[in-house]
Amino acid sequence: MTRSKSLTRSTVGKKAVMAVTGLMLVGFLFFHALGNMKVFFGGDAFDHYSHWLRTVLTPILPHEGFLWLARVGLLAAVIGHIWSATSLALRAKRARPVKYAHRKPVQGSYAARTMRWGGVIVVLFVIYHILDLTTGHLNPNPDGGPFARLSADFAPSRWYVTAFYVLAVVTVGFHLRHGLWSAIQTLGRSNERREKFLKGVALGFSVLLCAMFLSVPFAVVTGLVK
């Protein structure tokens, strides 16, 4: 127990927590985006998929039992990710208590320099997304089914919702590209010879995931799915 506490208090331990929880969230995002593709098979298929998620592993688990287990796991991953990221940021700040008048610019990608505010945008979007499409409190058709809510949400007249969705997804892409690469480095799966290849994999996966998520609102707005 003491060794475990010592590990989580160390910089290496905190980076490991951030990497593992980040990879858990990446897995969720991929399967969530994959499930969203059901919309291209029609509204009934999309609603059926949503219903199926509530009956997974029944009667071993109660109705929506699987969803609640997934939600608890995701919440734990989000808390662990935010805690480790915040803790590392504060530790880095304490390590440099003196502000220099002139500082040499630090090299790094655009995503690396914007990870913090990008994370804030993602968290705000997740809260809005839950209140909108999950609980229906912010949806114009709160009593409708999943597909009805989706169609009402991304109607052409609600272009600002689509714009916010695009901003959030693109931000996730930048966050994911840098975060996935950092996780690979933290977990020791990279070396100089494979660095270029793994960077390409992180970029390609991020682009693919963004394209999957963005295809849904664009399909609704353009009338491709009804």
N, C-alpha and C positions, 0 to 999 in steps of 0.2 A: 504493500500500500504506500509506504514511504517512497519507494523507488518510483512508483507510478505518479505520485504527486510531484516529485522532483523533475520527472520527465516533462510533465505538462507545464511546469513553471519555467522550463528552459526555452531558449529561443528555438532550438532544434525541435523540441517537443511541440511548441506552438505552431511551427511551420508544418509539422507532420499532421496535426489536427486540422489545420486549414486545408491542406492538400487532400486528406481523406474525405473530409466533409464536402469539399468542393467536388470531388469525383462522384460522391453520392448524389449531389445535386445535378451534376451533368447527366448521370444515368436517368434521373427522373425527367429532366428536360427532354432527353432523346425519346423516351417511351411516351411522354406526353405529346410530343410533336408527331410521333408515329400514330398515336390514337387519333389525333386531329385529322389525319389524312382520310379517316372514315367519311368525312364530310363530302368527299368527291364521289362517294357511292350513293349519295342522296340523304335527305333528312331522316328517313326511317332508319337507315343504317347507322347514322350518327346517334340517334336517340337510343337505338338498340345497344350500341356500344356503351353508352352512358349507363344504361340499366344493367348491363352485364357486369360492369365494374362494381356495382352494389351487391352482386350475388356471387362474387368470386369466393370459392372455398366454402360455400354453404352446402350442407348444414353443419359442417365442422365449425365454421364461424357464423355468428348471427348476421342478419341482414346489415350490410354496410360495414361489417366487421373488418374486412380486408382494407377498405378505404380508411377507416379510422387508424388501423395499424400503420398504414402508409403515411397518414397525416402526422401521427406522433413521431415516426421516424424522420420525416422531412423537417418537422419543427425542431427536433433535436439537432439535425444536421445544420439547419439555418442558424440556430443559437450558437452552436460550436464554431461555425464559420465566422460569424460576426464577432464572437468573443475573441477568437484567436487573431483575427485581422486587427481588431481594435487594440488588443493587448500588444501586438507587435508594433503597431504604429506609435503607441504611447512609449514603448520601450525605446524605439528609435529616436523619438523626440527628446526623451530624457538623456539619451547618450550624447546629444548635441545641444546642451543648454545655452551655449553662446551663439547668438546670431551674428554672422559675419556680414560686414558691409559689402564685401565683394566675394561672390562664390562662383567657382567654375561650374558651368552648366553640366548637369549629369546626363550622360547618354542614356537613352531608353526610348522605347516605342511610345506612340501616342496612348495606347491602351494602358501601358504601365503607369504613365503620368496621371491618368484619369480614373484609376481603379477605385479611389475612394468615393468621388461624386458619382461614378457609375454605379457603385454598389447602392448608394442612397436612392438613385432613380429606380433601380431594380426592385428594392424593397417597397418603395411607394407604389410601383406598378403592381406588384404581387398583392398588396392590400386592396388596391382598386379592383384588380382582376377577380379576387375572391368575392368582394361585395357586388360585383357586376354580374358575372356569369355563374358563380357558384350559389350564392345566397339570393341573388336577384334584387337586392336592395337598391342598386343603382342602375338597374336595367329597365328600359322602357316597356318591356313585356315580362314582368316578374312572375306572372302565373303561367307562362308558357314553358314548353319543354326545352331541353338543351339546344336543339336546332332553332327553335323559334326565338330563343334569347339571342343566339348567335346572329341570326338574320336581322333582328331588331337593332342589335348593337352596332353592326357594321353597315347599316343602311346609308345610302349616299348623303342623306341630309345630316347624318352624324359624322361628317368627315373629320371633325376634331378628335373623335374617339379613335378613328383609324390612324390619324396622324400621331397620337400619343402612343398607340400600340406599336407603330413602326419605330418611333424613337426608342421605346423601351427595348424592343427586340434587337435593334442595331446596337444599343448599349450593351445588351447581354452578349452580343457577338464579340465586341471589343473586350469585354470583361472575360468572356470564356476563352478567347484566343490566348490572352496573356496568362490567365489563371491556369489553363490546362498545361501550358508550357512550364509554368512555375511548379505545378504539382509534379510533373514528370521529373524535373530537376531535383525537387525536394525528396522524392521517393527513390532517387538514385538510379533512374532508368535512362539516363542520358550520358553520353560522352562526346568528346570533340568530333569524332568521326560520324556519329549519328545525329549530331545537333541540327544540321540543315534539314535532314529528312523529317525529324520529329517536329521541327517548327512548321514545315509544310503540312504535316498531318494535323497539327493543332489548328492551323489556319483553314485548311480544307474542311475539317469537321465543323468549325464555327460557321463558315459560310453555308454549309449544307443545312445546319440546324436553323439558321436564320431564314433560309429559303423555305424550309418546311413550315415554320411558324407564319411567315408573311404570306404564303400562298393562300391561307384560309381567308383572311379579311379581304384580300384582293379578289378572290373568287366570288365572295359575297357581294362586294361593291360593284363588280363588273357584271354580275348576273350569271356567272358561270354555274353557280349552284343556287338553287331556289328551294 
